[in-house]
Amino acid sequence: MKSAVETLNPTRVRLTVEVPFEELKDSLDAAYKKINQQVTVKGFRKGKIPARIIDQRFGRGAVLEEAVNDALPKFYTEAVNGAELDVLGQPEVDITELKDGETLNFTAEVDIRPVLELPEDFSSIEVEVDAVEVSDEDVEKSVEQLRERFASTSPVERAAEDGDVVTVDLEAKVDGEVLEDGVADGVSYTIGSGELLEGIDDAVKGLEAGGEATFTSELKGGSAAGQQAEVTVKVTQVAARELPELDDEFAQLASEFDTLEELKADSRKRLANMKQYDQATQAQERVLEKLLELVEVPVPEKLLADEINTRKHNLEHHQLDQMGLNLEKYLELQGKTVEEFETETREAAVKGIKTQFVLDELVKREKLNVNQEELTEHLMRRAASSGMSPDQFAQAVVEGGQVPLLVGEVARGKALAVVVESATVKDTNGEVIDLDDEEEDTEEAAEAATEDTDESAESAEDKPEA
């Protein structure tokens, strides 16, 4: 077999392959054997029909077609390996010549990973991030939120006011008809929380137990999501919320601390840790943006089109379906036009693919490996974010053949950590931030940056068919 490679553009090549006919022998034998098992000819036992009889009865062309389809993946793979190509996705195969007893010639066009030129070092990268500052107001707000969680309620015989907890029965009608899923009884709602329908606050304020009101609101979910409905709300109970006093007794009730001052000091520490995490994530995202500016990354058009379609499919048929929305209604709620949505989706897909290409190249250059402990830690984080137990998530990953994708995510996280360690990160106060010990955060940032692009951009040598 002979093969040659023609570069069509930085991300696509054409393989020209010439196969001497004698190299098709094994595939021809397999084709005759397969046809033998599928057909019957009077006078011959099944599976014992001579090749010449099959040629006469069913045509030599059928045998050649079966043999070529069987042989193409092997010859294509040999050509790819011989040329040391890092291919992406399925090739477009065209049989240019097939002469019985003489030769098989075919071409295969396929996308490849582009060759990238990375900087020798990344010390020129400099980014600015928010400073870690915890104000007294931040601490007071945190403690107040904790206080809200320990609030108690008691029924009152008066009109409902802001902050009260009301128990209500709801009935929604569209075009005068009560919706099958538009009735709910005994719903608990805190006035002013904004957790139910728009307009319900004004409707229930001023009502006592037994009172009811009707208002118009757009439904957020259910069978009539996005439609205007006439909603009748009946108040069955009004309860006042009582907040505990902010004192040492509250600290002992709500935490492991003995005094309110100790509780506030712990809140300040936790807020600082959260802000440091946010700062690290911000640094990684901005370093990544700078890195992508330094490297020219051509993107295969077919891969980009597939990635855009995947993102749209996931949005429409997973996220929006669960919310009871269609794309048109979603864009209306977001205040975006179709053109803006298309542009944003394309830009996100381009960034995701470029990120993966650059970080994968860095993984290869730095010879970064992933050990079992790192993979397990990453799996635990992914399981937690997906709402699954580690065992459930691991089983789904193995059954779906996604282990290599998880390994790639971890490796790319380590690659981004290499860049961050070399970059200069300063906060808004001009202080240099040391992120050398934030490798776990770096991996998570890398995962977010390449979200949903792993499968589409992962190298694959799929079997072609003529």
KAKA-V857667 format. One line per field, one symbol per residue. ss: DSSP state (2 for helix, 1 for strand, 0 for the rest). phi: phi as a letter, one per 40 degrees, with the letter a starting at -180 (. if undefined). psi: psi as a letter, one per 30 degrees, with the letter a starting at -180 (. if undefined). A space follows every 50 residues. Layout:
ss->???
phi->???
psi->???
//
This chain:
ss->01111111100111111111222222222222222222000000000000 22222222022222222222222222222222200011111111111110 00111111111100000000000001111000000222222222222220 01111000000000111111111100111111111111110000000002 22220000000111111100000000011111111111111100000222 22220000022222222222222222222222222222222222000000 22222222222222222222222000222222220002222222222222 22222222222222220000022222222222222200022222222220 00222222222222222222220111100001000000222222222220 0002222000000000
phi->.babbbccadbabbcbbbbdccccdccccccccccdcbbbbdgbccgbcc dcccdccbgccccccccccccddccccccccccfcbcbgccbbbccabbd gbabbabacacbcccbbcccabcccbbbbcccbbcccccccccccccdcb cbbacbbaccbdgcbbbbbbabbbfgbccdbbbabgccaccgcgcbcchc dccccgccdgcaababacccagcbdgccbcbbbbcbabbccbccccaccc dcccacccbcccccccccccccccccccccccccccccccccccbcbcbc ccccccccccccccccbbccdccgbbccccccccgbcccccccccccccc ccccdcdcccccdcccfcbbccccccccccccccccgbcdcccccccccc gcddcccccccccccccccccccbbbcccgccbcbdcbcccccccccccb dgbcccccdabcccbc
psi->kkllkkjelfgklkkkkkjkeffgeeeeeeeeeeeefflkkkfkkkfgkl eeeeeeefkfeeeeeeeeeefeeeeeeeeeeefhkiljakljkjjfkjjk fdljklljkkklklkkjllelgffkklklkljkjleeeeeeeeeeeeefg kllkklilkklkfljkklkkkkkkhfkkkeggkkkhkkkjkffgfbkkfe eeefkfklkflllklklkkfaafhkflkljkkkkkfkkkkkkklkjaeee eeefaglfleeeeeeeeeeeeeeeeeeeeeeeeeeeeeeeefffkjjkkk eeeeeeeeeeeeeeeegdeeeffglleeeeeeefhkleeeeeeeeeeeee eeeeeeeeeeeeeeefhklkleeeeeeeeeeeeeffglleeeeeeeeeeg hgeeeeeeeeeeeeeeeeeefflkkklfggkkkjgfgheeeeeeeeeeeg kgfeeefkkkilklk.
//
